[in-house]
Amino acid sequence: MANHHIEHQYSKNMALKSEVVPLGVLLKNENVLNDILDELHKYVPRTTTMQTIDVCTGGGGTTAVDIHVNTFSHIPLGGDQLTVARIRGSQRVEFNAENGDERLEGFFPVIEDWHTKMCFMEVIWKRLYNSCSGMDAGTLFQLREVINRRNVISDVTKDLTACEEFMELVTTAHVLTAAMHVAGASNLTDLSSKILSKENPTAAATSLVQTLCRQMVTIEFIMDKSTCGSGDRVVEYAMETLSLGLLLLEFKDSIREGDGYRVLRCWKYFLLIFRATQHKNYCIEALNLLMQYYYILPQRYAEQMLWGRFVNSEGGPGQNISADLHMEHLNRLLKGTVTHLGANKTPQAIVRAGKALGVLLKNIITVFDKLTGGWATSNHTTRSEAEDLMKVVTELSQNRVFSPQSGRKHRTFPSIECNKLIASINKKKLHLWMTKKGSSESILSKEGVSQGDPLSMLMYAAALTPLIASLTDPTNWSQCWYADDSACAAKLPKLREWFDNLCKLGPAYGYYPEPQKTVVVVDEVDEAEANACFGDIGVKVSRGQRYLGGFIGDPEGTKHYVEAKWSYLQRVLPNFGTSFAPLRYVINKKFWPSVFGRQISNSEQHLFSLPTRLGGMSIFDPVELANVAYTTSRACTNLVVDAIKNNADFVVSSYSANVRSVKTEKHKELAMMQTMECDSVLVSLGNDTRRAVQRAMDGKTSAWLTVMPIACHHFELSSVEFRDALSLRYHWPLLKTSGHCDFCGEEFSFQHALDCKKGGLKLVTQRHNEVRDALEADDSSGRPALIADLSIRGVWQPQTAALLDVRVVDTDYASRTVDAVLCSAEQEKKRKYSAAVDDRRASFTPFVVSVDGVLGHDAQHLMKRLCDQIAVKWEKSHSEVMGWPAAAKYIILYMAIWSSSLYFFAWERLHDS
């Protein structure tokens, strides 16, 4: 006799009809989970009690205050993997909230079963289902074609019920076929005869099932590979289908029967399977579920989580469904109800429909039962299922899917192995992952807050403020605390008194001073007295000690400490600018000569210490900068210092305003000093270098020195290119060039490379003409053709072409200014093209630029216009967009000059070698 219901200890309870009370509809955005959780948290049971606590007041006293304390009961809050993860994340975010409602106390997230079953079906389909396997007998897709199940598709989520019923039918067929193979029966009738012919048919059937499971079912963590088909991939495919299918049937039946223990056992297999198939999120939730039941939750809540995951909406044994599936049914019913509201679809109507779901569902079932006499069964459906089952059994038997044949395999599953999913898991790695992800054990830190924790400063402030207050005595000493680093300034006897009080009071606040790690900093004359005062407790006495990134003590110790620091120490150490003299010497005598390949004069050293906008290199003099940095830092932090020294209130807004004001004023002073320094340096430079620096300042062509050398933007320069660019910037001779030009024989220089008629910019002109010829516009009127380098529509006027003609000129004239040279070139271009442009109803813009990157007047307007339009399109500020072309146009211009005129430099260097 077949037992259709596997009983368990709560079978009678699970057969009772569930009382489901829908909570209605929340008109909230489902993507804002916190709003939904706040509403749901109102239903968490709680008890309110009155407690009296002591609150610290000013002066170290306390006062008693009565407060209301809520104690929340724990209830499971279920959902799919994403919902559970988001609930858990919301609880972590609100962990430090002030009250239990904000912390969402009482909720413990629980993963539900129906969505998990869908994920498991996806695993099965990905491993065993292939729409190209129609010719491989015994595969899922081939069996789907045999019984013509057209609603079974590749995407399980689109029709889970059809795919699930098909997998159940195929699994049943595999069980019957495997039983025929083990019993040696030719068909199902023969199998029945062999079992019934035994003296004890029940014992015979039980023995047959046990043998089948040992030989064919392969879901084991460690498995003897000899049981897997002896290299026959068709057998291994069938065994994998049987094993995964039986696990699916076990999971479905345990849900129908409401058997929590069997569901939990299935989750153990799911943990391994999801881990092997890279479903990491569901694997983590499987581990969380097991940890909640066995270790984390108290027994009452663990049992509530295990047995409260089912809903029996009809009553009777085997009628349970997953709680999340029941919620899907309610959602579908609500959506249908809302759809039929039509024009009456208002928020109030939707809320009323949500509250009526429970009654509405009962009425629908009652009316349906009255009209149909209950849930009628169809003989046609039963006969069709039986026919499909027989077709699948016949197909599997004819192809002998459980009879090993060496070398046999499916075309679409050539390398499948039974139990590969679980057997491939590394047990050591799995154990390591489980102890990291799922362990509830806390690691206690004796040292306090772990380094790097962003909350550490707040925790130190909250924990140590009472201790600091109890040690406060402004008349005898001054304290300075940073996190757990304490310091005190006082006369030696009072300093010993303060330290004794710290050692006495500190442990009560979790603060344990260690005399061996404590240092007393004194002058040389007080060293003996300090040793006598602190020698009995092992405190070290020193003339200097590093403290909070700075140094306290004698100048000699400070000097040694400064050698390893730079900009930070400039801000925190007073009157130590001369300590940076060795660094300045290395910059001027070693660094700059290695960069430029030549010795640098004193005037040039001062020039390079200026900002790039003033013709320098923005590597400032560390000696001069030290004094400025210290005075600026001291002025910015004077409010903090006063608050610490006088134990006064610290106002953050006042501090921020003071910092902004000081920085603005110091920046103006520094800019004025640098401008005066630039004027004095320019007078001492040579004429050519002075004109080059002045052009760089006036034309603002220094952006290429401060831009990041990003290769994808073509901002990178080789060492040779960088040195040549600096030589052009300061009008210096280039390195390793011969004395005469190989093309015309005249004396060779950079200026000659730009002006040479037989070479120099000749290659630039040729390349310019190639682009121009490609964009040439014919004119049938017989007038000279209008030739432009670039045509852009919509720059100045909508749907109107703007024609651009590029010209690169040398502006190094002693008798003419840069602006005059650029303006002359622009006027020449306009005179040449203005008539032809007007005839074409277009606009013309001469893009004139000097060899060192100074833009002409029209070119500047064009760049601003383009940047304005790009800024709107990219949704960025004008200054941010303008920065890119400011650097790019100069580097691109250098590339053009190098690829032509600097070709001669390479030729000369090669010729010399």
Summary of the structure (lengths in Angstrom):
residues: 913
radius of gyration: 42.6
end to end distance: 102.4
largest distance: 124.9
contacts: 2548
relative contact order: 0.05
helix: 59%
strand: 9%
